[in-house]
């Protein structure tokens, strides 16, 4: 979606977030504006960009400054690992090399590491992916998630 947007459409969407009529947005609007334009930056990435803006004494973000951040995050997204990298990471949790990991273990990790997921997010994520023994076929889960995005 992000690659298909025209510059004019991006500017219009950006200006929708400008609340003072100065063609700039507040730092607090950065994540929402990026997401409306099709990106999915992490909260850590947004905080990092906001920190850089503070260091540069930029109180409100112009469209040009926003586009610099947008391009930076878009580049980060295009460099993200493919499904096989995610599967390889989850394979480290599969001590018996069965292709499955306990759903309870996966829930614990996703709820407590990195950008933690809520119980509701975990329920949605694992819905239809936990078998009768409480195990998750992690390769199938990754492929299903990658197909959704």
GUDRENKE-789713 format. One line per 3 residues: number of its first residue (from 1); for each residue z, x, y of N, C-alpha, C, CB. Coordinates in Angstrom, 3 decimals. Glycine has a CB too. Layout:
<sites>
NUM	Z:X:Y:Z:X:Y:Z:X:Y:Z:X:Y | ...
</sites>
This chain:
<sites>
1	0.000:0.830:-1.194:0.000:0.000:0.000:0.000:0.867:1.248:1.207:-0.940:0.003 | 0.814:1.906:1.277:0.967:2.718:2.476:-0.336:3.369:2.893:2.016:3.774:2.257 | -1.152:3.770:1.940:-2.388:4.468:2.263:-3.454:3.538:2.825:-2.917:5.165:1.037
4	-3.335:2.235:2.613:-4.357:1.286:3.007:-4.166:0.750:4.419:-4.384:0.153:2.044 | -3.078:1.092:5.073:-2.804:0.559:6.397:-3.588:1.304:7.467:-1.317:0.630:6.696 | -4.149:0.554:8.394:-4.852:1.169:9.517:-3.848:1.638:10.561:-5.863:0.180:10.143
7	-4.276:2.539:11.413:-3.420:3.024:12.486:-2.979:1.905:13.411:-4.133:4.090:13.278 | -3.883:0.965:13.698:-3.538:-0.169:14.569:-2.477:-1.053:13.928:-4.788:-1.001:14.887 | -2.631:-1.305:12.633:-1.639:-2.145:11.943:-0.295:-1.435:11.916:-2.101:-2.481:10.497
10	-0.308:-0.131:11.682:0.942:0.626:11.650:1.630:0.571:13.010:0.683:2.090:11.241 | 0.857:0.711:14.070:1.428:0.649:15.418:2.012:-0.736:15.691:0.358:0.995:16.476 | 1.305:-1.786:15.289:1.813:-3.151:15.486:3.125:-3.363:14.731:0.768:-4.185:15.026
13	3.169:-2.918:13.482:4.400:-3.051:12.691:5.531:-2.259:13.338:4.173:-2.569:11.236 | 5.229:-1.053:13.809:6.223:-0.219:14.477:6.770:-0.948:15.709:5.609:1.149:14.878 | 5.873:-1.492:16.524:6.289:-2.159:17.757:7.111:-3.417:17.485:5.072:-2.515:18.590
16	6.941:-4.011:16.310:7.760:-5.169:15.940:9.246:-4.787:15.869:7.292:-5.746:14.583 | 9.518:-3.497:15.619:10.902:-3.025:15.502:11.464:-2.528:16.832:10.985:-1.915:14.469 | 10.627:-2.484:17.857:11.078:-2.044:19.173:11.778:-3.210:19.858:9.885:-1.521:20.036
19	13.077:-3.072:20.066:13.857:-4.189:20.596:14.061:-4.124:22.103:15.192:-4.237:19.921 | 13.737:-3.009:22.724:13.949:-2.875:24.172:12.653:-2.979:24.974:14.620:-1.549:24.473 | 11.537:-3.086:24.291:10.267:-3.155:24.993:9.803:-1.817:25.536:10.366:-4.128:26.107
22	10.392:-0.720:25.052:10.006:0.606:25.525:9.076:1.327:24.541:11.249:1.447:25.771 | 8.559:0.594:23.550:7.668:1.135:22.524:8.340:2.245:21.728:6.385:1.657:23.161 | 9.655:2.157:21.586:10.426:3.090:20.766:11.393:2.281:19.913:11.191:4.137:21.650
25	11.822:2.903:18.798:12.780:2.221:17.933:14.083:3.011:17.868:12.195:2.027:16.517 | 15.146:2.299:17.547:16.450:2.935:17.364:16.476:3.641:16.018:17.600:1.895:17.461 | 17.343:4.626:15.900:17.494:5.341:14.625:17.790:4.365:13.493:18.616:6.394:14.723
28	18.575:3.339:13.791:18.965:2.369:12.764:17.777:1.570:12.228:20.004:1.418:13.323 | 16.680:1.552:12.938:15.487:0.811:12.530:14.541:1.656:11.672:14.749:0.305:13.757 | 14.781:2.943:11.588:13.838:3.857:10.929:13.549:3.453:9.487:14.381:5.276:10.958
31	14.580:3.277:8.677:14.382:2.938:7.266:13.638:1.628:7.087:15.714:2.863:6.557 | 14.035:0.606:7.838:13.366:-0.695:7.731:11.892:-0.585:8.093:14.051:-1.726:8.636 | 11.607:0.134:9.147:10.221:0.275:9.601:9.382:1.021:8.554:10.169:1.020:10.957
34	9.935:2.073:7.986:9.218:2.827:6.950:8.939:1.940:5.736:10.031:4.074:6.525 | 9.917:1.142:5.367:9.759:0.281:4.187:8.742:-0.825:4.431:11.103:-0.331:3.792 | 8.721:-1.372:5.646:7.726:-2.394:5.974:6.316:-1.818:5.838:7.952:-2.938:7.407
37	6.192:-0.533:6.103:4.888:0.119:6.028:4.586:0.682:4.637:4.814:1.230:7.052 | 5.384:0.295:3.652:5.046:0.599:2.272:5.698:1.819:1.664:3.627:0.756:2.172 | 6.534:2.515:2.397:7.213:3.668:1.817:8.556:3.239:1.248:7.400:4.783:2.868
40	9.109:4.083:0.398:10.416:3.780:-0.179:11.299:5.022:-0.105:10.276:3.288:-1.648 | 11.655:5.427:1.108:12.463:6.645:1.244:13.898:6.414:0.788:12.450:7.132:2.696 | 14.516:7.460:0.297:15.932:7.368:-0.064:16.772:7.326:1.203:16.358:8.561:-0.964
43	17.972:6.823:1.069:18.883:6.805:2.216:19.187:8.239:2.657:20.199:6.050:1.866 | 19.264:9.158:1.703:19.523:10.565:2.043:18.386:11.128:2.892:19.701:11.414:0.761 | 17.164:10.780:2.563:16.011:11.249:3.331:16.043:10.682:4.750:14.698:10.854:2.629
46	16.375:9.409:4.879:16.454:8.791:6.207:17.546:9.462:7.029:16.723:7.269:6.093 | 18.715:9.678:6.407:19.817:10.343:7.125:19.407:11.744:7.577:21.076:10.424:6.230 | 18.671:12.456:6.740:18.212:13.800:7.097:17.292:13.752:8.319:17.482:14.455:5.905
49	16.375:12.806:8.344:15.471:12.684:9.491:16.230:12.275:10.748:14.363:11.667:9.194 | 17.193:11.398:10.608:17.997:10.989:11.763:18.805:12.177:12.282:18.941:9.812:11.390 | 19.348:12.976:11.372:20.089:14.182:11.776:19.188:15.120:12.579:20.655:14.918:10.533
52	17.947:15.288:12.124:16.994:16.141:12.848:16.690:15.566:14.229:15.688:16.298:12.043 | 16.583:14.258:14.326:16.343:13.629:15.623:17.514:13.882:16.560:16.107:12.118:15.460 | 18.732:13.769:16.046:19.928:14.051:16.856:19.926:15.506:17.329:21.218:13.756:16.046
55	19.571:16.420:16.427:19.539:17.841:16.786:18.521:18.113:17.893:19.211:18.694:15.553 | 17.451:17.336:17.915:16.418:17.486:18.943:16.723:16.633:20.173:15.048:17.107:18.374 | 17.875:15.989:20.174:18.320:15.124:21.275:17.352:13.965:21.521:18.475:15.945:22.556
58	16.787:13.440:20.445:15.895:12.283:20.527:16.718:11.045:20.215:14.674:12.419:19.544 | 16.943:10.229:21.235:17.790:9.046:21.083:17.029:7.849:20.531:18.408:8.681:22.411 | 15.783:7.692:20.936:14.936:6.610:20.430:13.622:7.217:19.977:14.701:5.503:21.514
61	13.033:6.648:18.941:11.886:7.237:18.255:10.585:6.630:18.759:12.008:7.044:16.740 | 9.699:7.483:19.271:8.377:7.024:19.703:7.476:6.864:18.474:7.745:8.022:20.730 | 6.330:6.231:18.667:5.399:6.037:17.558:4.925:7.379:17.014:4.197:5.190:18.005
64	4.624:8.340:17.875:4.169:9.656:17.403:5.251:10.352:16.580:3.765:10.543:18.594 | 6.494:10.276:17.046:7.597:10.875:16.289:7.771:10.149:14.950:8.917:10.824:17.110 | 7.631:8.836:14.998:7.729:8.040:13.782:6.639:8.439:12.786:7.629:6.542:14.113
67	5.418:8.607:13.270:4.310:8.960:12.375:4.536:10.333:11.733:2.974:8.952:13.148 | 5.161:11.236:12.456:5.492:12.534:11.878:6.464:12.348:10.708:6.102:13.475:12.954 | 7.462:11.505:10.902:8.431:11.221:9.839:7.739:10.486:8.694:9.622:10.381:10.383
70	6.917:9.499:9.024:6.182:8.735:8.019:5.351:9.672:7.138:5.271:7.685:8.697 | 4.593:10.569:7.768:3.748:11.494:7.009:4.573:12.432:6.149:2.871:12.300:7.949 | 5.712:12.855:6.659:6.602:13.727:5.900:7.123:13.017:4.651:7.774:14.188:6.777
73	7.556:11.785:4.808:8.090:11.029:3.671:6.976:10.656:2.706:8.817:9.762:4.153 | 5.821:10.325:3.219:4.689:10.002:2.349:4.326:11.223:1.502:3.463:9.533:3.188 | 4.384:12.399:2.098:4.120:13.632:1.373:5.175:13.854:0.290:4.084:14.825:2.338
76	6.454:13.590:0.616:7.526:13.709:-0.374:7.259:12.767:-1.545:8.903:13.400:0.267 | 6.842:11.540:-1.240:6.587:10.554:-2.292:5.436:10.977:-3.191:6.290:9.194:-1.680 | 4.397:11.569:-2.602:3.248:11.957:-3.419:3.567:13.154:-4.293:2.050:12.267:-2.536
79	4.591:13.926:-3.934:4.989:15.069:-4.733:6.012:14.701:-5.805:5.549:16.145:-3.840 | 6.421:13.423:-5.877:7.472:13.043:-6.812:6.994:13.216:-8.250:7.915:11.592:-6.565 | 7.920:13.479:-9.159:7.541:13.713:-10.552:6.924:12.482:-11.183:8.745:14.150:-11.359
82	6.090:12.721:-12.146:5.458:11.637:-12.885:6.427:11.134:-13.943:4.124:12.099:-13.530 | 6.028:10.100:-14.649:6.876:9.476:-15.666:7.397:10.486:-16.679:6.109:8.385:-16.385 | 6.575:11.428:-17.076:6.996:12.398:-18.097:8.169:13.242:-17.627:5.834:13.305:-18.474
85	8.265:13.510:-16.344:9.403:14.265:-15.822:10.688:13.441:-15.914:9.144:14.686:-14.364 | 10.599:12.156:-15.616:11.760:11.284:-15.742:12.184:11.178:-17.207:11.454:9.888:-15.165 | 11.199:11.016:-18.073:11.498:10.907:-19.501:12.148:12.189:-20.002:10.219:10.606:-20.305
88	11.638:13.326:-19.580:12.226:14.606:-19.987:13.677:14.711:-19.528:11.408:15.777:-19.420 | 13.968:14.229:-18.342:15.350:14.245:-17.851:16.250:13.348:-18.680:15.399:13.812:-16.393 | 15.765:12.171:-19.019:16.561:11.258:-19.833:16.694:11.760:-21.266:15.941:9.868:-19.825
91	15.702:12.490:-21.724:15.746:13.055:-23.078:16.961:13.972:-23.251:14.448:13.833:-23.378 | 17.424:14.571:-22.152:18.601:15.432:-22.216:19.850:14.645:-22.630:18.831:16.108:-20.861 | 19.853:13.344:-22.384:20.982:12.497:-22.765:20.862:11.993:-24.197:21.092:11.320:-21.816
94	19.716:12.210:-24.799:19.431:11.729:-26.155:19.772:12.842:-27.146:17.926:11.288:-26.298 | 21.061:12.966:-27.461:21.526:14.078:-28.291:21.007:14.022:-29.727:23.029:14.100:-28.307 | 20.741:12.835:-30.254:20.231:12.705:-31.622:18.697:12.681:-31.670:20.786:11.436:-32.265
97	18.053:12.779:-30.525:16.580:12.786:-30.437:15.955:11.565:-31.104:16.021:14.053:-31.078 | 16.514:10.395:-30.790:16.040:9.143:-31.372:15.058:8.399:-30.471:17.212:8.252:-31.677 | 15.014:8.801:-29.203:14.204:8.058:-28.243:15.004:6.979:-27.539:13.013:7.440:-28.933
100	16.295:6.894:-27.855:17.169:5.881:-27.275:18.421:6.538:-26.692:17.557:4.824:-28.335 | 18.947:5.903:-25.646:20.260:6.292:-25.129:21.076:5.016:-24.963:20.144:7.083:-23.762 | 22.368:5.170:-25.025:23.251:4.006:-24.888:23.116:3.420:-23.481:24.734:4.397:-25.178
103	22.957:2.118:-23.422:22.834:1.437:-22.132:24.084:1.666:-21.296:22.592:-0.074:-22.332 | 25.248:1.697:-21.947:26.503:1.910:-21.211:26.516:3.284:-20.552:27.715:1.765:-22.151 | 25.982:4.292:-21.229:25.935:5.651:-20.662:24.972:5.699:-19.478:25.506:6.681:-21.742
106	23.809:5.074:-19.636:22.826:5.033:-18.560:23.381:4.277:-17.360:21.522:4.383:-19.045 | 24.059:3.156:-17.608:24.671:2.384:-16.520:25.688:3.240:-15.759:25.354:1.110:-17.076 | 26.517:3.970:-16.521:27.541:4.804:-15.894:26.889:5.860:-14.988:28.420:5.486:-16.975
109	25.871:6.512:-15.481:25.205:7.562:-14.702:24.564:6.979:-13.449:24.144:8.278:-15.555 | 23.855:5.873:-13.603:23.166:5.275:-12.459:24.130:4.661:-11.452:22.196:4.221:-12.936 | 25.328:4.326:-11.890:26.318:3.742:-10.981:27.161:4.811:-10.290:27.227:2.784:-11.742
112	27.117:6.050:-10.782:28.030:7.067:-10.263:27.372:8.354:-9.778:29.007:7.406:-11.305 | 26.102:8.515:-9.938:25.433:9.761:-9.551:24.325:9.491:-8.532:24.851:10.468:-10.791 | 24.155:10.400:-7.596:23.081:10.287:-6.610:23.246:9.043:-5.764:21.723:10.273:-7.296
115	22.153:8.325:-5.587:22.198:7.055:-4.857:22.586:5.977:-5.855:20.817:6.725:-4.161 | 23.848:5.661:-5.875:24.441:4.772:-6.878:23.867:3.361:-6.784:25.962:4.726:-6.714 | 23.650:2.785:-7.957:23.176:1.407:-8.036:24.365:0.465:-8.174:22.197:1.227:-9.220
118	24.205:-0.729:-7.668:25.242:-1.753:-7.811:25.124:-2.384:-9.200:25.118:-2.843:-6.689 | 26.146:-3.136:-9.576:26.116:-3.839:-10.864:24.905:-4.778:-10.942:27.426:-4.638:-11.073 | 24.633:-5.481:-9.846:23.493:-6.412:-9.825:22.175:-5.648:-9.996:23.475:-7.224:-8.497
121	22.048:-4.511:-9.335:20.831:-3.701:-9.472:20.688:-3.170:-10.893:20.845:-2.533:-8.473 | 21.800:-2.754:-11.490:21.767:-2.268:-12.872:21.373:-3.385:-13.832:23.133:-1.688:-13.270 | 21.923:-4.579:-13.624:21.574:-5.716:-14.469:20.076:-5.991:-14.398:22.368:-6.966:-14.050
124	19.546:-5.988:-13.181:18.111:-6.240:-12.998:17.271:-5.130:-13.626:17.778:-6.369:-11.502 | 17.687:-3.891:-13.436:16.948:-2.746:-13.952:16.879:-2.754:-15.476:17.585:-1.457:-13.471 | 17.992:-3.062:-16.119:18.067:-2.967:-17.572:17.729:-4.265:-18.300:19.432:-2.530:-17.966
127	17.536:-5.334:-17.518:17.188:-6.615:-18.127:15.945:-6.450:-19.002:16.951:-7.694:-17.038 | 16.013:-6.935:-20.224:14.907:-6.890:-21.197:14.649:-5.480:-21.754:13.634:-7.415:-20.547 | 15.527:-4.521:-21.452:15.311:-3.156:-21.957:16.433:-2.674:-22.868:15.164:-2.195:-20.798
130	17.440:-3.511:-23.103:18.552:-3.141:-23.967:18.392:-3.892:-25.288:19.933:-3.462:-23.292 | 18.393:-3.130:-26.404:18.223:-3.777:-27.702:19.549:-4.331:-28.231:17.628:-2.791:-28.708 | 19.528:-4.892:-29.432:20.714:-5.526:-30.023:21.868:-4.546:-30.255:20.339:-6.180:-31.337
133	21.552:-3.256:-30.393:22.590:-2.250:-30.603:23.097:-1.663:-29.291:22.065:-1.140:-31.490 | 22.625:-2.209:-28.154:23.063:-1.707:-26.849:22.391:-0.412:-26.453:24.542:-1.510:-26.849 | 21.192:-0.179:-26.979:20.450:1.055:-26.698:19.218:0.758:-25.858:20.043:1.756:-28.005
136	18.799:1.759:-25.104:17.618:1.647:-24.246:16.581:2.662:-24.714:17.984:1.875:-22.739 | 15.353:2.181:-24.960:14.232:3.083:-25.213:13.838:3.619:-23.844:13.009:2.354:-25.954 | 14.293:4.826:-23.540:14.152:5.339:-22.175:12.707:5.601:-21.779:14.944:6.607:-22.024
139	11.838:5.964:-22.710:10.426:6.168:-22.364:9.794:4.833:-21.970:9.648:6.808:-23.554 | 10.106:3.797:-22.718:9.587:2.466:-22.403:10.106:1.993:-21.045:9.978:1.460:-23.504 | 11.384:2.237:-20.787:11.984:1.842:-19.503:11.274:2.545:-18.348:13.499:2.173:-19.480
142	11.077:3.841:-18.456:10.420:4.599:-17.374:9.012:4.094:-17.142:10.389:6.101:-17.700 | 8.265:3.885:-18.231:6.882:3.400:-18.081:6.856:2.012:-17.455:6.166:3.374:-19.446 | 7.794:1.165:-17.831:7.854:-0.183:-17.231:8.170:-0.095:-15.742:8.917:-1.055:-17.947
145	9.107:0.780:-15.374:9.459:0.929:-13.956:8.308:1.520:-13.151:10.699:1.809:-13.806 | 7.616:2.481:-13.723:6.486:3.101:-13.028:5.346:2.091:-12.855:5.989:4.347:-13.803 | 5.162:1.215:-13.813:4.109:0.205:-13.718:4.416:-0.813:-12.632:3.928:-0.501:-15.056
148	5.719:-1.081:-12.398:6.132:-2.045:-11.374:5.912:-1.506:-9.975:7.593:-2.417:-11.556 | 6.002:-0.188:-9.798:5.910:0.371:-8.436:4.521:0.666:-8.014:6.705:1.610:-8.326
</sites>
